[in-house]
Amino acid sequence: MAISIPDTHTNIVSWDTRSFAHVATVGPKGEPHSSPLWFEWDGTHLIFTIDEESQRTKNLRRHPDVAVSVIDPQDPYRYLEFRGQAQTIEADTDDAFLNRLSEKYLDVDVYPWNKSWEILVVVKVLPNKMFGAG
């Protein structure tokens, strides 16, 4: 069942807000691993892109549980916290999703700092719990 974000907090994850998602995964020895990332909320999933060879990707393939916090950039005392599992990890072969996020975060159609050796994946997280504050 999809979680519901209260109307008072939907702006935090809206396309028009440049919030960052702080994504926490479980490391190889059980330690937390957290990184701020660009993301998209599609109404059901938190979606982000990461390097196929990154520790985050390795962590998610081994242990799909994830916690994500998103802070309102206009008011750091307002935030949302999600907990759930990575449902899919799929190749972003033509960087389409990265370029989509570049429109949101950089106002450009194509990500300008692409590394030709980097292979990206798109991760879809299905939250099963959500908490909001502020």
C-alpha positions in Angstrom: 0.0 0.0 0.0 1.3 3.4 -0.9 1.9 5.9 1.8 0.2 9.3 1.8 2.1 12.6 2.3 0.1 15.2 4.3 -1.0 18.2 2.2 1.0 20.4 4.6 4.3 18.7 3.5 3.8 17.8 -0.2 5.7 20.9 -1.3 8.9 19.4 0.2 8.9 16.6 -2.4 7.3 18.5 -5.3 9.0 18.9 -8.7 9.2 22.6 -8.1 11.2 22.4 -4.9 14.9 21.7 -5.1 15.1 19.6 -1.9 17.9 17.0 -1.5 17.2 13.5 -0.3 19.6 12.2 2.3 19.6 8.5 1.5 20.9 6.1 4.2 21.7 2.5 3.3 23.2 -0.4 5.3 26.9 -0.9 4.8 28.7 -4.2 4.5 29.4 -4.4 8.3 25.9 -3.1 9.2 27.0 0.5 9.5 24.9 3.3 8.1 26.0 5.0 4.9 24.3 8.3 4.1 24.5 10.6 1.0 22.6 13.7 -0.2 21.1 13.1 -3.6 18.9 14.6 -6.2 15.5 12.8 -6.4 12.0 12.7 -7.8 8.8 11.7 -6.0 6.3 10.2 -8.4 3.5 9.9 -5.9 4.4 6.4 -4.9 8.2 6.0 -5.2 11.3 8.1 -4.3 13.5 7.8 -7.3 17.2 8.7 -7.6 20.2 7.9 -9.7 23.6 6.7 -8.5 26.8 5.2 -9.9 26.6 1.5 -10.6 29.9 0.9 -8.9 29.2 3.1 -5.8 29.0 1.8 -2.2 25.3 2.9 -2.2 24.5 0.5 -5.1 26.4 -2.4 -3.5 24.6 -1.8 -0.2 21.2 -1.7 -1.9 21.8 -4.8 -3.9 22.8 -6.7 -0.7 20.3 -5.1 1.7 17.5 -3.2 0.0 16.3 -1.4 3.2 16.7 2.3 3.1 15.9 5.4 5.1 15.5 8.8 3.4 15.1 12.2 4.9 14.1 15.3 2.9 14.4 18.8 4.5 12.4 21.7 3.3 15.0 24.1 1.8 12.9 27.1 3.0 12.5 25.9 6.6 15.0 23.3 7.9 12.7 22.5 10.8 10.2 21.0 8.3 11.0 17.6 6.9 9.8 14.2 5.8 11.4 10.9 6.7 10.7 7.7 4.7 11.6 4.1 5.3 11.2 1.4 2.8 13.0 -0.9 0.3 14.7 -0.4 -3.1 12.2 -2.1 -5.4 14.2 -1.7 -8.6 17.7 -0.9 -9.6 17.9 -0.5 -13.4 20.4 1.0 -15.8 20.0 4.6 -16.9 21.7 3.7 -20.2 21.1 7.0 -22.0 21.2 9.2 -18.9 17.6 10.1 -19.4 16.8 10.2 -15.7 19.9 12.1 -14.8 19.0 14.6 -17.5 15.5 14.8 -16.2 16.8 15.6 -12.7 19.2 18.2 -14.3 16.1 20.1 -15.5 14.8 20.2 -11.9 18.1 21.0 -10.1 20.1 22.9 -12.7 17.6 24.3 -15.2 19.4 22.6 -18.1 18.3 19.8 -20.5 21.5 17.8 -20.3 23.7 17.1 -17.2 26.8 19.2 -17.9 29.4 17.2 -15.9 28.8 13.7 -17.3 31.6 11.2 -16.7 31.8 9.0 -19.7 33.2 6.1 -17.7 30.5 6.2 -15.1 27.5 3.9 -15.5 24.4 5.1 -13.7 21.5 3.2 -12.3 18.0 4.5 -11.4 16.8 3.3 -8.0 13.1 3.3 -7.1 12.3 3.1 -3.4 8.8 2.1 -2.2 8.3 3.7 1.2 6.3 1.7 3.8 6.6 4.3 6.5 6.6 8.1 6.5 7.0 10.7 9.2 6.7 14.4 8.8 7.6 17.2 11.2 7.4 21.0 11.3 
